[in-house]
């Protein structure tokens, strides 16, 4: 395994011709980490408890957003109208940790872009990943703000806050453990942004 420090320097030095090139690099790093240390994490009860709570929080947020038709509005805006925030390049908000968490939760990561010009993770039915980046969960555009009552907004925000708090705890847990195991700080695990 190349040292993570070496790989990080390479990721920052490269110029990417397409947005998904950086994403594919992150998937490679995540796969290497998952194959080498996945069982280590799965064996830890604290990690399993956090993961279980996180999954429940995502399901709660998703159910609420489904009932309030947030997902429907995002689908119409992104897939049908081809505008809005889920544009090509947004996939690079997905970090190595987000990829790992999807796998730890038993979900796959798509291998190709389904909707041209849209985020790599947007499918014909909406977002195709279960664990999502902070930005994708806490962003409320003007379209959604006009749709929600104040009470709806507060209720959704509270559910998402619980989910994102657990996401933060899991990401920090993974970083801390990998830093201990590998003896180096893995900045690479948090790389986001557009290329």
MARZAKE-685816 format. One line per 3 residues: for each residue x, y, z of N, C-alpha, C. Coordinates in pm, whole numbers, plus 32768, in hexadecimal, padded with zeros to 4 digits. Layout:
BEGIN
X:Y:Z:X:Y:Z:X:Y:Z ~ ...;
***
This chain:
BEGIN
8055:7F8A:8000:8000:8000:8000:8059:807C:8000 ~ 8041:80D7:7FA1:8087:8157:7FA3:8063:819E:8024 ~ 80C0:81EC:8057:809C:8237:80CF:802D:8299:80AB;
7FD5:82AF:8109:7F66:830B:80F2:7F9B:8398:80D7 ~ 8008:83BB:8117:8042:843F:8102:806D:844F:8070 ~ 80AB:83E7:8037:80D5:83E9:7FAB:805D:83F2:7F4E;
7FF6:83A5:7F6F:7F7F:83A5:7F1A:7F3A:842D:7F20 ~ 7F35:846A:7F94:7EF8:84ED:7FA4:7F3F:8554:7F4D ~ 7FC2:8554:7F51:8010:85B2:7EFF:7FF0:859D:7E6C;
7FE2:8521:7E43:7FC2:8502:7DB7:7F36:8534:7D92 ~ 7ED5:8523:7DEB:7E4D:8551:7DD0:7E49:85E8:7DBC ~ 7E96:8631:7E0D:7E95:86C3:7E01:7EE6:86F4:7D89;
7F47:86A8:7D5D:7F9D:86D2:7CEF:7F59:86BD:7C67 ~ 7F05:8658:7C5D:7EC7:8634:7BDE:7E61:869A:7BB1 ~ 7E54:86A4:7B2E:7DE5:86EF:7AF4:7D85:8689:7ABD;
7D06:869B:7AD7:7CA2:863A:7AAE:7C56:866D:7A35 ~ 7C4D:8618:79D0:7C08:863D:7955:7B71:863B:7966 ~ 7B40:85E4:79BD:7AB1:85DA:79D6:7A99:85D6:7A6D;
7A23:8600:7A99:7A07:85FF:7B29:7A0F:8575:7B68 ~ 79EB:850F:7B1B:79EB:848A:7B59:7A76:844F:7B6B ~ 7ADC:8486:7B2B:7B64:8452:7B40:7B8E:845B:7BD3;
7B75:84CC:7C13:7B96:84D9:7CA1:7B41:8479:7CF3 ~ 7AC1:846D:7CD2:7A69:8410:7D18:7AA0:8381:7D0D ~ 7ACB:8359:7C97:7AFF:82D0:7C85:7B7E:82BB:7CD7;
7BD0:8323:7CE5:7C47:831A:7D3C:7C1C:8304:7DCD ~ 7BB5:834C:7DF8:7B84:833B:7E81:7B4D:82AF:7E95 ~ 7B07:827A:7E31:7AD0:81F3:7E3B:7B41:818E:7E48;
7BAE:81A2:7DFD:7C21:8147:7E08:7C5D:8149:7E94 ~ 7C6D:81C1:7ECB:7CA3:81CE:7F53:7C45:818A:7FB7 ~ 7BC3:81A6:7FA8:7B60:816A:8002:7B62:80D2:7FF9;
7B6E:809D:7F81:7B6F:800C:7F6F:7BE9:7FCE:7FB4 ~ 7C5A:800E:7FA6:7CD4:7FDC:7FE6:7CC4:7FDD:807F ~ 7C8E:8049:80B4:7C79:8053:8144:7C12:7FEC:8173;
7BA6:7FDE:8127:7B3C:7F80:814D:7B6F:7EF0:814B ~ 7BB7:7ECD:80E4:7BED:7E45:80DA:7C51:7E27:814A ~ 7CA3:7E89:816D:7D0A:7E73:81D3:7CD9:7E83:8262;
7C77:7EDB:8279:7C50:7EFC:8303:7BBB:7EF0:831F ~ 7B6D:7EC6:82BC:7ADD:7EBB:82D0:7AB7:7E61:8344 ~ 7AF6:7DEE:834D:7AD6:7D90:83B9:7AFF:7DC8:8441;
7B6B:7E13:8442:7B97:7E54:84BE:7B28:7EAE:84F4 ~ 7AEE:7F00:849C:7A83:7F5A:84C8:7A05:7F0D:84EE ~ 79E1:7EAA:849E:7968:7E5D:84B8:796E:7E13:853E;
79E5:7DF7:856D:79F6:7DAE:85EC:79E5:7E07:8666 ~ 79DF:7E8B:8655:79D8:7EE8:86C5:7947:7F0C:86E5 ~ 791C:7EEE:875E:7891:7F06:8783:786E:7F9B:877F;
78CA:7FF2:87A7:78AE:8082:87A3:7891:80AF:8714 ~ 78DF:807E:86B5:78CB:80A0:8628:7844:8069:85F7 ~ 7827:7FEC:8618:77A8:7FB0:85EE:7731:7FFC:8627;
773C:8027:86A5:76CF:8073:86E4:76BA:80FA:869F ~ 7728:813E:8682:771E:81BE:863A:76E2:81AA:85AF ~ 770D:8141:856C:76DC:8123:84E5:7646:8106:84E7;
761B:80BA:854A:758D:8099:8558:753A:8117:8571 ~ 756B:816D:85CA:7525:81EA:85E7:7521:8245:856C ~ 758F:8248:8522:7597:8299:84A9:7532:8268:8440;
752D:81E6:842C:74CE:81AD:83CC:743F:81D2:83F3 ~ 741E:81C5:8472:7398:81E9:84A2:737B:827C:848B ~ 73DF:82D1:84A1:73CD:8361:848E:73B7:8382:83FA;
7400:833E:83A1:73EC:8354:8311:735E:832B:82E9 ~ 7334:82B6:8319:72AD:8285:82F8:7244:82E8:832B ~ 7257:831B:83A3:71F9:837D:83DC:71F6:83FC:8386;
726B:8430:8362:7272:84A8:830E:7232:848E:8286 ~ 7254:841C:824A:721E:83FB:81C6:7187:83EE:81C9 ~ 7152:83AB:822F:70C1:839C:823B:707D:8424:8246;
70B5:8479:8297:707D:84FF:82A9:7085:8550:8228 ~ 70F8:854B:81E5:7108:8596:8168:70AD:855E:80FA ~ 7094:84DE:80FF:7037:84A0:80A0:6FA9:84D2:80BA;
6F80:84D2:8138:6EF8:84FF:815D:6EE3:8593:813B ~ 6F4B:85E3:814D:6F3F:8674:8133:6F5A:8694:809F ~ 6F73:862D:8050:6F89:8637:7FBF:7006:8684:7F98;
7066:8686:7FF2:70E7:86C4:7FD3:712E:867A:7F62 ~ 7130:85F5:7F6B:7173:85A6:7F04:712F:85B9:7E7D ~ 70AB:85C2:7E7E:7060:85D5:7E02:708A:8659:7DC0;
7093:86C2:7E0F:70BB:8744:7DD9:714A:8740:7DA2 ~ 71A3:86FE:7DEC:722F:86F3:7DBD:7236:86A3:7D3C ~ 71E6:863A:7D31:71E3:85E8:7CB9:71B2:863A:7C41;
7145:8680:7C54:710E:86D2:7BE8:7175:8739:7BBC ~ 71B1:877D:7C1C:7212:87E7:7BFE:728D:87AE:7BB7 ~ 72C5:8743:7BED:7344:870E:7BBA:7335:86B8:7B3E;
72D9:8658:7B42:72CF:85F6:7AD5:7273:8628:7A66 ~ 71FB:8655:7A89:719C:867E:7A21:71BD:8706:79E6 ~ 71D9:8768:7A3A:71F5:87EF:7A0A:7288:8807:79EB;
72DE:87AA:7A17:736F:87B2:79FE:73AC:8836:7A2E ~ 7387:885E:7AA4:73C4:88D4:7AE1:73D8:88B8:7B74 ~ 73F9:891B:7BC0:7408:8908:7C50:7493:88DC:7C78;
749E:88AF:7CF3:7520:8899:7D31:7561:8813:7D10 ~ 7517:87B0:7CE5:7551:872B:7CCD:7591:8722:7C42 ~ 75EE:877D:7C29:762C:8783:7BA4:76AD:8732:7BA1;
76DF:871B:7B28:775C:86D2:7B16:77CA:8717:7B65 ~ 7817:86C9:7BAD:7881:86FE:7C02:785E:86F5:7C95 ~ 77DD:86F8:7CB4:77B3:86F1:7D41:77DC:866C:7D80;
77EF:8606:7D2E:7817:8583:7D63:7899:858A:7DB3 ~ 78E8:85F1:7D9D:7966:85FA:7DE5:7956:8631:7E72 ~ 78DB:864A:7E9C:78BF:8662:7F29:78C3:85DD:7F76;
78B6:8570:7F2E:78C0:84EB:7F6B:7952:84D2:7F8F ~ 7969:84B2:800D:79F1:849A:803D:7A0C:8404:8044 ~ 7A88:83E1:805D:7AAC:8356:8074:7A58:831E:80E7;
7A46:836C:8150:79F5:833F:81C1:7965:8321:819A ~ 7929:8375:8147:789F:835F:811B:7896:82DC:80CD ~ 78F7:82C4:8077:78FB:8247:802B:7905:81D1:808C;
7963:81DA:80EA:7973:816F:814D:78F2:8157:819A ~ 78B1:81C1:81C6:7837:81B2:8215:77C9:816D:81C5 ~ 77BD:818D:8144:775B:8147:80F2:7777:80B2:80F1;
77F5:808E:80E0:7819:7FFF:80DF:7802:7FBF:8167 ~ 7828:8005:81D3:7811:7FCE:8259:777C:7FB8:8273 ~ 7729:800A:8238:7698:7FFE:8248:765A:7F9B:81E5;
76AC:7F62:818D:767B:7EFE:812F:7646:7F35:80AC ~ 7668:7FB0:808D:7638:7FEF:8010:76AB:7FFA:7FAC ~ 7688:7FF0:7F2D:76EE:7FF9:7EC4:7700:808A:7E97;
776E:809F:7E52:778B:8121:7E14:777D:810D:7D7E ~ 772E:815F:7D3A:771F:8150:7CA9:77A5:8157:7C61 ~ 77AD:8117:7BEF:782B:8115:7BA4:7829:816E:7B29;
77B6:81A9:7B0A:77B1:8205:7A98:7744:826D:7AAB ~ 7754:82DA:7A64:76F3:8348:7A69:7678:831D:7A1B ~ 7604:832E:7A57:7587:8305:7A17:7544:8379:79CC;
754A:83F1:7A05:7507:8463:79C9:7570:84C9:799E ~ 7580:84D8:791C:75E7:8531:78E4:75D6:85C0:791A ~ 7647:85FC:7941:7646:8687:7970:761C:8699:7A01;
75F7:862D:7A42:75CC:8633:7ACD:7634:85EE:7B24 ~ 7628:85FD:7BA7:7682:85BA:7C05:768C:8526:7BE2 ~ 7701:84EF:7BF2:771A:8461:7BD6:76B7:8406:7C1E;
7687:8432:7C91:7630:83DF:7CE4:759B:83F6:7CCC ~ 7578:844E:7C6F:74EC:8465:7C4E:74C1:83FC:7BE8 ~ 7455:83B8:7C0A:741C:8355:7BAF:7395:8382:7B7F;
7358:8330:7B2E:72D4:8352:7AF8:7268:835A:7B64 ~ 728A:832C:7BDE:722B:8334:7C4D:725F:838B:7CBF ~ 72CC:83D1:7CA9:7306:8425:7D12:738F:83F5:7D3B;
73B9:8419:7DB4:743F:83F7:7DE5:744D:8360:7DFA ~ 74BE:8329:7DCE:74D2:8298:7DD2:752B:8269:7E45 ~ 7556:82C3:7E9D:75A6:8296:7F0E:7557:82AC:7F8F;
7574:825A:7FF2:752B:825E:8070:7568:82C4:80D0 ~ 75E8:82B2:80F1:762F:8313:8144:765E:8382:80E6 ~ 7639:83FC:8106:7654:846C:80AB:76A9:84D6:80F0;
76EB:852A:809E:7740:8595:80D6:76EE:85FC:8125 ~ 7735:8644:8179:76F7:86AE:81C9:76A8:870E:8171 ~ 76E7:873F:8106:76AA:87A4:80B0:7624:8774:8078;
761E:86F6:8051:75A4:86C0:8014:7532:86B1:8079 ~ 7554:86AB:80F8:74ED:8696:815D:74C0:8717:819F ~ 7514:877B:81A4:74EE:87F2:81F0:74CC:886A:8199;
74CB:8859:8118:74B3:88C9:80BF:741E:88D5:809F ~ 73E8:8949:80B8:735D:8965:8093:735C:89DD:8036 ~ 733F:89C4:7FB8:733C:8A2F:7F54:72BB:8A80:7F64;
72B2:8AEC:7F18:723C:8B42:7F1E:71BD:8AF5:7EF9 ~ 71CB:8A9C:7E99:7158:8A4B:7E6E:7120:89FA:7EE5 ~ 7178:89BA:7F31:714A:896C:7FA4:7119:89C6:8014;
715E:8A34:8029:7135:8A90:8094:70A9:8AC8:8078 ~ 7089:8ADE:7FF9:7003:8B0F:7FD6:6F9A:8AA1:7FE7 ~ 6FC4:8A25:7FDD:6F67:89B4:7FE8:6F44:8994:807A;
6FA8:899D:80D2:6F94:8975:815D:6F56:89E4:81B0 ~ 6F02:89B8:820D:6ED6:8A15:8275:6F4B:8A23:82D6 ~ 6F44:8A86:832C:6FAC:8A97:8392:6FB7:8A19:83E8;
6F46:89DF:840A:6F44:8966:845D:6F86:88F0:8416 ~ 6F68:88E3:8392:6FA7:8878:8343:703E:8888:8341 ~ 7069:8903:8329:70F8:891F:8323:713E:88FC:83A7;
7100:8922:8416:7139:8905:849A:713F:886E:84B0 ~ 70D4:8828:848F:70D0:8797:84A3:713A:874F:844F ~ 7145:8774:83D1:71AA:8737:8379:7236:875A:83A8;
724D:87D7:83CC:72D1:8802:83FB:72FD:87B5:8476 ~ 72A1:879E:84D2:72C3:8753:854B:72E8:86C2:852B ~ 729E:8684:84D1:72BC:85FA:84AA:7344:85F3:8465;
735D:8650:840D:73DD:8651:83C5:7450:8670:8424 ~ 743A:86C6:8485:74A4:86E5:84E7:74CF:8668:8531 ~ 7471:8614:8556:7493:8596:8599:74E6:853D:853C;
74BA:8530:84C0:7503:84E0:845E:7591:8513:8448 ~ 759E:8597:8436:7622:85CF:8419:767F:85CC:8492 ~ 7648:85D4:8509:769A:85C4:8581:76D7:8539:8586;
7686:84D5:8567:76B7:844B:8565:771A:8436:84F3 ~ 7701:8474:8481:7760:846C:8411:77E7:84A3:843C ~ 77E6:8516:847D:7863:8552:84AE:78AB:84F5:850F;
7860:84BD:856D:789D:8463:85D0:78DB:83E8:858C ~ 7896:83B0:852A:78CB:833C:84E3:7948:8360:8492 ~ 7943:83D0:844E:79B7:83FA:83FE:7A31:8412:8457;
7A1C:8452:84C8:7A8A:8469:8526:7ABD:83E4:8560 ~ 7A63:838B:857C:7A88:8308:85B1:7AE1:82BE:854D ~ 7AB7:82BB:84D0:7B05:8277:8468:7B8F:82B7:845A;
7B93:833B:8454:7C14:8380:8447:7C70:8362:84BD ~ 7C3A:8368:8536:7C8A:8350:85AE:7CC3:82C2:85AE ~ 7C70:8261:858E:7C9D:81D6:858C:7D05:81BD:851F;
7CED:81F3:84A8:7D4E:81DF:843B:7DD1:8227:8458 ~ 7DC7:829A:8497:7E42:82E1:84BD:7E92:828C:8521 ~ 7E4D:824E:857D:7E8F:81F7:85DF:7ECE:817E:8598;
7E82:813E:8541:7EB2:80C6:84FD:7F27:80E5:849F ~ 7F18:814F:844F:7F7A:816D:83E7:7FEA:81CA:8415 ~ 7FD6:820D:8486:803D:8265:84BA:804B:82E7:846F;
7FE4:830C:8425:7FE8:838D:83DF:7F5A:83C5:83D4 ~ 7F52:8448:83CB:7ED2:848B:83C2:7EA0:8486:8333 ~ 7E24:845B:831F:7DEF:8446:8299:7D98:84BB:826C;
7DD6:8527:8244:7D8A:8598:820E:7D38:856D:8194 ~ 7D6F:8510:814B:7D33:84E0:80D0:7CA3:84AF:80E4 ~ 7C86:8481:8157:7C04:8445:8171:7B94:84AE:816E;
7BB7:852E:8179:7B54:859A:817A:7B55:85F1:80FC ~ 7B9F:85CC:8096:7BA6:861E:801C:7B1B:862B:7FDD ~ 7AF3:86A8:7FC4:7A77:86C3:7F7C:7A96:8727:7F10;
7A31:8755:7ECD:7A42:87C4:7E6E:7A35:8798:7DDF ~ 7A29:87FB:7D8C:7A16:87E5:7CFE:7A9B:87E9:7CB6 ~ 7AA4:879F:7C4A:7B1E:87A4:7BFA:7B04:87E4:7B74;
***
